[in-house]
Amino acid sequence: MDDVEMKVMEMKMISKMFQGILDACSAKCISKYNEGDLNVGESVCAERCVQKWMETFKKVQSKMSGTQPGQEVPQEAPAAAPEKKGWF
């Protein structure tokens, strides 16, 4: 599998995860769309729901990759930021 196919598959998985979050959390937390903004209860519910989904996703991902929960998968070190000069 080449790099492009892997990126496409990764994007599909991320899209599927976000769709699952949207479906589950909106059904659970938002009963009516009467207002443009979420009320406090809806907002708290949605925040907790998304947090639980993300924790579950991380646990499943770590099981699939063979790492322990809380153990980071080694990633490539970011390149050093260029030195800024002057005011900006």
The first five atom37 places (N, CA, C, CB, O) and aatype in JSON, in Angstrom:
{
  "aatype": [12, 3, 3, 19, 6, 12, 11, 19, 12, 6, 12, 11, 12, 9, 15, 11, 12, 13, 5, 7, 9, 10, 3, 0, 4, 15, 0, 11, 4, 9, 15, 11, 18, 2, 6, 7, 3, 10, 2, 19, 7, 6, 15, 19, 4, 0, 6, 1, 4, 19, 5, 11, 17, 12, 6, 16, 13, 11, 11, 19, 5, 15, 11, 12, 15, 7, 16, 5, 14, 7, 5, 6, 19, 14, 5, 6, 0, 14, 0, 0, 0, 14, 6, 11, 11, 7, 17, 13],
  "atom_mask": [
    [1, 1, 1, 1, 1],
    [1, 1, 1, 1, 1],
    [1, 1, 1, 1, 1],
    [1, 1, 1, 1, 1],
    [1, 1, 1, 1, 1],
    [1, 1, 1, 1, 1],
    [1, 1, 1, 1, 1],
    [1, 1, 1, 1, 1],
    [1, 1, 1, 1, 1],
    [1, 1, 1, 1, 1],
    [1, 1, 1, 1, 1],
    [1, 1, 1, 1, 1],
    [1, 1, 1, 1, 1],
    [1, 1, 1, 1, 1],
    [1, 1, 1, 1, 1],
    [1, 1, 1, 1, 1],
    [1, 1, 1, 1, 1],
    [1, 1, 1, 1, 1],
    [1, 1, 1, 1, 1],
    [1, 1, 1, 0, 1],
    [1, 1, 1, 1, 1],
    [1, 1, 1, 1, 1],
    [1, 1, 1, 1, 1],
    [1, 1, 1, 1, 1],
    [1, 1, 1, 1, 1],
    [1, 1, 1, 1, 1],
    [1, 1, 1, 1, 1],
    [1, 1, 1, 1, 1],
    [1, 1, 1, 1, 1],
    [1, 1, 1, 1, 1],
    [1, 1, 1, 1, 1],
    [1, 1, 1, 1, 1],
    [1, 1, 1, 1, 1],
    [1, 1, 1, 1, 1],
    [1, 1, 1, 1, 1],
    [1, 1, 1, 0, 1],
    [1, 1, 1, 1, 1],
    [1, 1, 1, 1, 1],
    [1, 1, 1, 1, 1],
    [1, 1, 1, 1, 1],
    [1, 1, 1, 0, 1],
    [1, 1, 1, 1, 1],
    [1, 1, 1, 1, 1],
    [1, 1, 1, 1, 1],
    [1, 1, 1, 1, 1],
    [1, 1, 1, 1, 1],
    [1, 1, 1, 1, 1],
    [1, 1, 1, 1, 1],
    [1, 1, 1, 1, 1],
    [1, 1, 1, 1, 1],
    [1, 1, 1, 1, 1],
    [1, 1, 1, 1, 1],
    [1, 1, 1, 1, 1],
    [1, 1, 1, 1, 1],
    [1, 1, 1, 1, 1],
    [1, 1, 1, 1, 1],
    [1, 1, 1, 1, 1],
    [1, 1, 1, 1, 1],
    [1, 1, 1, 1, 1],
    [1, 1, 1, 1, 1],
    [1, 1, 1, 1, 1],
    [1, 1, 1, 1, 1],
    [1, 1, 1, 1, 1],
    [1, 1, 1, 1, 1],
    [1, 1, 1, 1, 1],
    [1, 1, 1, 0, 1],
    [1, 1, 1, 1, 1],
    [1, 1, 1, 1, 1],
    [1, 1, 1, 1, 1],
    [1, 1, 1, 0, 1],
    [1, 1, 1, 1, 1],
    [1, 1, 1, 1, 1],
    [1, 1, 1, 1, 1],
    [1, 1, 1, 1, 1],
    [1, 1, 1, 1, 1],
    [1, 1, 1, 1, 1],
    [1, 1, 1, 1, 1],
    [1, 1, 1, 1, 1],
    [1, 1, 1, 1, 1],
    [1, 1, 1, 1, 1],
    [1, 1, 1, 1, 1],
    [1, 1, 1, 1, 1],
    [1, 1, 1, 1, 1],
    [1, 1, 1, 1, 1],
    [1, 1, 1, 1, 1],
    [1, 1, 1, 0, 1],
    [1, 1, 1, 1, 1],
    [1, 1, 1, 1, 1]
  ],
  "atom_positions": [
    [[0.86, -1.18, 0.0], [0.0, 0.0, 0.0], [0.9, 1.24, 0.0], [-0.97, 0.0, 1.24], [1.78, 1.38, 0.85]],
    [[0.67, 2.11, -0.95], [1.53, 3.29, -1.03], [1.04, 4.39, -0.08], [1.57, 3.82, -2.46], [-0.01, 4.26, 0.56]],
    [[1.81, 5.45, 0.0], [1.56, 6.53, 0.95], [0.22, 7.21, 0.7], [2.68, 7.55, 0.87], [-0.49, 7.56, 1.64]],
    [[-0.14, 7.4, -0.56], [-1.4, 8.07, -0.9], [-2.59, 7.23, -0.45], [-1.48, 8.35, -2.41], [-3.54, 7.76, 0.12]],
    [[-2.54, 5.93, -0.7], [-3.63, 5.05, -0.29], [-3.78, 5.03, 1.23], [-3.4, 3.62, -0.81], [-4.89, 4.99, 1.75]],
    [[-2.65, 5.06, 1.94], [-2.7, 5.09, 3.4], [-3.34, 6.38, 3.91], [-1.3, 4.93, 3.98], [-4.13, 6.35, 4.85]],
    [[-3.01, 7.5, 3.29], [-3.59, 8.78, 3.69], [-5.08, 8.82, 3.4], [-2.88, 9.95, 2.97], [-5.86, 9.34, 4.2]],
    [[-5.49, 8.26, 2.26], [-6.92, 8.21, 1.91], [-7.66, 7.35, 2.93], [-7.12, 7.65, 0.48], [-8.74, 7.73, 3.39]],
    [[-7.09, 6.2, 3.29], [-7.72, 5.33, 4.26], [-7.8, 6.01, 5.63], [-6.96, 4.0, 4.37], [-8.81, 5.88, 6.33]],
    [[-6.76, 6.74, 6.01], [-6.75, 7.47, 7.27], [-7.84, 8.54, 7.28], [-5.38, 8.1, 7.51], [-8.54, 8.7, 8.28]],
    [[-7.99, 9.26, 6.18], [-9.03, 10.29, 6.09], [-10.42, 9.68, 6.17], [-8.88, 11.09, 4.8], [-11.32, 10.26, 6.78]],
    [[-10.61, 8.52, 5.55], [-11.91, 7.85, 5.62], [-12.22, 7.42, 7.05], [-11.93, 6.63, 4.69], [-13.36, 7.53, 7.51]],
    [[-11.2, 6.93, 7.77], [-11.4, 6.52, 9.16], [-11.74, 7.72, 10.03], [-10.16, 5.81, 9.69], [-12.62, 7.63, 10.89]],
    [[-11.05, 8.83, 9.83], [-11.32, 10.03, 10.61], [-12.72, 10.55, 10.3], [-10.26, 11.12, 10.31], [-13.44, 10.95, 11.21]],
    [[-13.09, 10.55, 9.03], [-14.42, 10.99, 8.64], [-15.5, 10.12, 9.26], [-14.55, 10.98, 7.11], [-16.52, 10.62, 9.73]],
    [[-15.27, 8.81, 9.27], [-16.22, 7.88, 9.87], [-16.34, 8.11, 11.37], [-15.8, 6.42, 9.59], [-17.44, 8.04, 11.93]],
    [[-15.21, 8.39, 12.03], [-15.23, 8.66, 13.46], [-16.03, 9.93, 13.76], [-13.79, 8.8, 14.0], [-16.87, 9.93, 14.66]],
    [[-15.78, 11.0, 13.01], [-16.51, 12.24, 13.24], [-18.0, 12.08, 12.94], [-15.92, 13.35, 12.39], [-18.83, 12.68, 13.63]],
    [[-18.34, 11.3, 11.94], [-19.75, 11.07, 11.64], [-20.41, 10.3, 12.78], [-19.91, 10.3, 10.32], [-21.55, 10.58, 13.14]],
    [[-19.69, 9.33, 13.35], [-20.21, 8.59, 14.5], [-20.42, 9.49, 15.7], [0.0, 0.0, 0.0], [-21.43, 9.39, 16.39]],
    [[-19.46, 10.39, 15.95], [-19.59, 11.35, 17.04], [-20.8, 12.24, 16.81], [-18.31, 12.21, 17.18], [-21.61, 12.45, 17.71]],
    [[-20.92, 12.76, 15.61], [-22.04, 13.64, 15.28], [-23.37, 12.94, 15.47], [-21.91, 14.14, 13.84], [-24.28, 13.49, 16.09]],
    [[-23.5, 11.74, 14.93], [-24.75, 11.0, 15.04], [-25.1, 10.68, 16.49], [-24.67, 9.7, 14.24], [-26.22, 10.96, 16.94]],
    [[-24.15, 10.11, 17.23], [-24.42, 9.68, 18.6], [-24.65, 10.86, 19.54], [-23.27, 8.84, 19.11], [-25.62, 10.86, 20.3]],
    [[-23.78, 11.84, 19.47], [-23.87, 12.95, 20.42], [-25.03, 13.89, 20.12], [-22.57, 13.73, 20.42], [-25.65, 14.42, 21.05]],
    [[-25.34, 14.1, 18.86], [-26.48, 14.97, 18.57], [-27.79, 14.28, 18.94], [-26.49, 15.36, 17.08], [-28.72, 14.93, 19.41]],
    [[-27.88, 12.96, 18.72], [-29.09, 12.23, 19.1], [-29.26, 12.21, 20.62], [-29.05, 10.8, 18.55], [-30.37, 12.29, 21.13]],
    [[-28.15, 12.09, 21.33], [-28.2, 12.0, 22.79], [-28.42, 13.35, 23.45], [-26.93, 11.38, 23.3], [-29.16, 13.44, 24.43]],
    [[-27.8, 14.39, 22.94], [-27.73, 15.66, 23.65], [-28.66, 16.76, 23.13], [-26.35, 16.16, 23.61], [-29.01, 17.68, 23.87]],
    [[-29.06, 16.67, 21.88], [-29.85, 17.76, 21.3], [-31.2, 17.2, 20.86], [-29.11, 18.42, 20.09], [-31.3, 16.46, 19.88]],
    [[-32.24, 17.56, 21.61], [-33.56, 17.02, 21.3], [-34.31, 17.88, 20.28], [-34.38, 16.9, 22.57], [-35.04, 17.35, 19.44]],
    [[-34.13, 19.19, 20.36], [-34.82, 20.1, 19.44], [-33.84, 21.16, 18.97], [-36.05, 20.75, 20.12], [-32.95, 21.58, 19.7]],
    [[-34.03, 21.59, 17.75], [-33.19, 22.65, 17.19], [-33.99, 23.94, 17.14], [-32.67, 22.26, 15.76], [-34.24, 24.49, 16.07]],
    [[-34.39, 24.42, 18.31], [-35.2, 25.63, 18.39], [-34.36, 26.9, 18.36], [-36.04, 25.62, 19.64], [-34.83, 27.95, 17.92]],
    [[-33.12, 26.81, 18.81], [-32.28, 27.99, 18.93], [-31.03, 27.84, 18.07], [-31.89, 28.23, 20.39], [-30.64, 26.72, 17.71]],
    [[-30.41, 28.94, 17.74], [-29.2, 28.91, 16.94], [-27.99, 28.4, 17.7], [0.0, 0.0, 0.0], [-27.07, 27.83, 17.1]],
    [[-27.98, 28.61, 19.0], [-26.86, 28.18, 19.85], [-27.32, 27.07, 20.78], [-26.29, 29.37, 20.65], [-28.51, 26.93, 21.07]],
    [[-26.36, 26.29, 21.25], [-26.67, 25.26, 22.24], [-26.9, 25.92, 23.59], [-25.53, 24.21, 22.32], [-26.24, 26.89, 23.94]],
    [[-27.86, 25.36, 24.36], [-28.0, 25.85, 25.72], [-26.94, 25.18, 26.58], [-29.44, 25.58, 26.27], [-26.2, 24.32, 26.1]],
    [[-26.86, 25.55, 27.84], [-25.79, 25.07, 28.72], [-25.83, 23.55, 28.86], [-25.89, 25.72, 30.1], [-24.79, 22.89, 28.77]],
    [[-27.0, 22.98, 29.07], [-27.13, 21.53, 29.24], [-26.7, 20.77, 27.99], [0.0, 0.0, 0.0], [-26.0, 19.76, 28.08]],
    [[-27.12, 21.26, 26.83], [-26.74, 20.62, 25.57], [-25.23, 20.71, 25.35], [-27.48, 21.26, 24.4], [-24.6, 19.75, 24.9]],
    [[-24.67, 21.86, 25.66], [-23.25, 22.07, 25.47], [-22.41, 21.15, 26.36], [-22.89, 23.53, 25.75], [-21.44, 20.55, 25.89]],
    [[-22.79, 21.04, 27.63], [-22.07, 20.17, 28.56], [-22.21, 18.71, 28.13], [-22.6, 20.35, 30.0], [-21.23, 17.97, 28.14]],
    [[-23.41, 18.31, 27.75], [-23.65, 16.94, 27.3], [-22.81, 16.62, 26.07], [-25.14, 16.73, 27.0], [-22.18, 15.57, 26.0]],
    [[-22.81, 17.51, 25.11], [-22.06, 17.29, 23.87], [-20.56, 17.22, 24.16], [-22.35, 18.4, 22.86], [-19.85, 16.4, 23.58]],
    [[-20.08, 18.07, 25.04], [-18.66, 18.07, 25.38], [-18.25, 16.75, 26.03], [-18.33, 19.24, 26.32], [-17.21, 16.19, 25.68]],
    [[-19.06, 16.26, 26.96], [-18.76, 14.98, 27.61], [-18.85, 13.82, 26.63], [-19.72, 14.74, 28.79], [-18.03, 12.91, 26.66]],
    [[-19.84, 13.87, 25.77], [-20.03, 12.81, 24.78], [-18.83, 12.72, 23.84], [-21.32, 13.06, 23.98], [-18.32, 11.63, 23.58]],
    [[-18.38, 13.85, 23.34], [-17.23, 13.87, 22.44], [-15.98, 13.4, 23.17], [-17.01, 15.29, 21.87], [-15.17, 12.66, 22.61]],
    [[-15.82, 13.82, 24.42], [-14.65, 13.39, 25.2], [-14.64, 11.87, 25.37], [-14.65, 14.09, 26.58], [-13.59, 11.25, 25.25]],
    [[-15.8, 11.27, 25.66], [-15.87, 9.82, 25.81], [-15.57, 9.11, 24.5], [-17.26, 9.4, 26.32], [-14.87, 8.1, 24.48]],
    [[-16.08, 9.65, 23.4], [-15.8, 9.06, 22.09], [-14.31, 9.09, 21.8], [-16.57, 9.82, 20.99], [-13.75, 8.1, 21.33]],
    [[-13.66, 10.21, 22.08], [-12.24, 10.34, 21.8], [-11.41, 9.41, 22.68], [-11.79, 11.79, 21.99], [-10.44, 8.81, 22.21]],
    [[-11.78, 9.28, 23.96], [-11.07, 8.36, 24.85], [-11.21, 6.92, 24.36], [-11.59, 8.48, 26.29], [-10.24, 6.16, 24.35]],
    [[-12.42, 6.56, 23.95], [-12.66, 5.22, 23.43], [-11.87, 4.99, 22.15], [-14.15, 5.0, 23.18], [-11.28, 3.93, 21.97]],
    [[-11.85, 5.98, 21.27], [-11.11, 5.88, 20.03], [-9.62, 5.66, 20.3], [-11.3, 7.13, 19.17], [-8.98, 4.83, 19.65]],
    [[-9.07, 6.4, 21.27], [-7.66, 6.25, 21.61], [-7.37, 4.85, 22.15], [-7.24, 7.3, 22.64], [-6.34, 4.26, 21.83]],
    [[-8.27, 4.32, 22.98], [-8.07, 2.98, 23.53], [-8.11, 1.92, 22.43], [-9.14, 2.67, 24.59], [-7.28, 1.02, 22.4]],
    [[-9.07, 2.04, 21.53], [-9.17, 1.09, 20.42], [-7.94, 1.2, 19.53], [-10.46, 1.34, 19.6], [-7.38, 0.19, 19.11]],
    [[-7.53, 2.41, 19.25], [-6.36, 2.63, 18.41], [-5.11, 2.03, 19.05], [-6.15, 4.13, 18.15], [-4.28, 1.43, 18.37]],
    [[-4.96, 2.2, 20.36], [-3.78, 1.65, 21.03], [-3.82, 0.12, 21.04], [-3.68, 2.19, 22.47], [-2.78, -0.52, 20.92]],
    [[-5.01, -0.47, 21.19], [-5.13, -1.93, 21.13], [-4.76, -2.43, 19.74], [-6.56, -2.37, 21.48], [-4.06, -3.44, 19.61]],
    [[-5.21, -1.73, 18.73], [-4.93, -2.16, 17.36], [-3.46, -2.0, 17.01], [-5.78, -1.37, 16.38], [-2.91, -2.79, 16.24]],
    [[-2.81, -0.98, 17.56], [-1.4, -0.76, 17.25], [-0.47, -1.53, 18.18], [-1.08, 0.72, 17.31], [0.74, -1.6, 17.94]],
    [[-1.02, -2.1, 19.25], [-0.23, -2.91, 20.16], [0.46, -2.13, 21.26], [0.0, 0.0, 0.0], [1.33, -2.67, 21.94]],
    [[0.1, -0.85, 21.46], [0.69, -0.06, 22.53], [-0.24, -0.04, 23.72], [0.99, 1.38, 22.05], [-1.42, -0.36, 23.6]],
    [[0.27, 0.33, 24.86], [-0.52, 0.43, 26.07], [-1.22, 1.79, 26.11], [0.36, 0.23, 27.33], [-0.68, 2.76, 25.59]],
    [[-2.43, 1.87, 26.72], [-3.1, 3.17, 26.85], [-2.2, 4.15, 27.6], [-4.45, 3.02, 27.57], [-1.59, 3.81, 28.61]],
    [[-2.14, 5.37, 27.1], [-1.3, 6.39, 27.7], [0.12, 6.4, 27.17], [0.0, 0.0, 0.0], [0.86, 7.36, 27.39]],
    [[0.49, 5.35, 26.46], [1.83, 5.28, 25.88], [1.75, 5.87, 24.48], [2.37, 3.81, 25.85], [0.99, 5.39, 23.64]],
    [[2.54, 6.89, 24.24], [2.52, 7.56, 22.95], [3.19, 6.71, 21.88], [3.21, 8.93, 23.04], [4.19, 6.03, 22.14]],
    [[2.64, 6.75, 20.67], [3.28, 6.12, 19.54], [4.39, 7.06, 19.08], [2.26, 5.81, 18.38], [4.12, 8.24, 18.86]],
    [[5.62, 6.57, 18.94], [6.72, 7.47, 18.55], [6.43, 8.15, 17.22], [8.04, 6.71, 18.46], [6.02, 7.51, 16.25]],
    [[6.65, 9.45, 17.19], [6.43, 10.22, 15.97], [7.72, 10.92, 15.61], [5.27, 11.25, 16.15], [8.62, 11.08, 16.44]],
    [[7.8, 11.33, 14.36], [8.97, 12.05, 13.89], [9.05, 13.39, 14.59], [8.93, 12.22, 12.35], [8.03, 14.07, 14.74]],
    [[10.23, 13.79, 15.01], [10.42, 15.06, 15.7], [10.14, 16.21, 14.75], [11.85, 15.16, 16.27], [10.55, 16.17, 13.59]],
    [[9.43, 17.25, 15.22], [9.15, 18.4, 14.35], [10.43, 19.17, 14.05], [8.11, 19.33, 14.99], [11.36, 19.21, 14.85]],
    [[10.44, 19.77, 12.89], [11.6, 20.57, 12.48], [11.67, 21.82, 13.34], [11.52, 20.94, 10.97], [10.64, 22.34, 13.77]],
    [[12.86, 22.3, 13.59], [13.05, 23.5, 14.4], [12.46, 24.7, 13.67], [14.55, 23.72, 14.71], [12.62, 24.85, 12.46]],
    [[11.8, 25.56, 14.43], [11.2, 26.76, 13.85], [12.31, 27.73, 13.48], [10.19, 27.42, 14.83], [13.31, 27.85, 14.19]],
    [[12.14, 28.44, 12.35], [13.17, 29.41, 11.97], [13.24, 30.53, 13.0], [12.89, 29.99, 10.57], [12.23, 30.91, 13.59]],
    [[14.43, 31.06, 13.2], [14.63, 32.13, 14.17], [14.01, 33.41, 13.64], [16.13, 32.34, 14.46], [14.22, 33.79, 12.49]],
    [[13.23, 34.07, 14.5], [12.58, 35.32, 14.1], [13.47, 36.49, 14.49], [11.18, 35.45, 14.76], [14.12, 36.48, 15.53]],
    [[13.47, 37.49, 13.62], [14.27, 38.68, 13.86], [13.36, 39.89, 13.79], [15.44, 38.8, 12.85], [12.39, 39.9, 13.03]],
    [[13.67, 40.9, 14.56], [12.89, 42.13, 14.53], [11.62, 42.02, 15.36], [0.0, 0.0, 0.0], [11.54, 41.22, 16.29]],
    [[10.64, 42.82, 15.02], [9.4, 42.9, 15.78], [8.46, 41.75, 15.49], [8.71, 44.18, 15.5], [7.63, 41.41, 16.34]],
    [[8.56, 41.15, 14.36], [7.57, 40.15, 13.98], [8.11, 38.79, 14.06], [7.07, 40.4, 12.61], [7.4, 37.83, 13.76]]
  ]
}
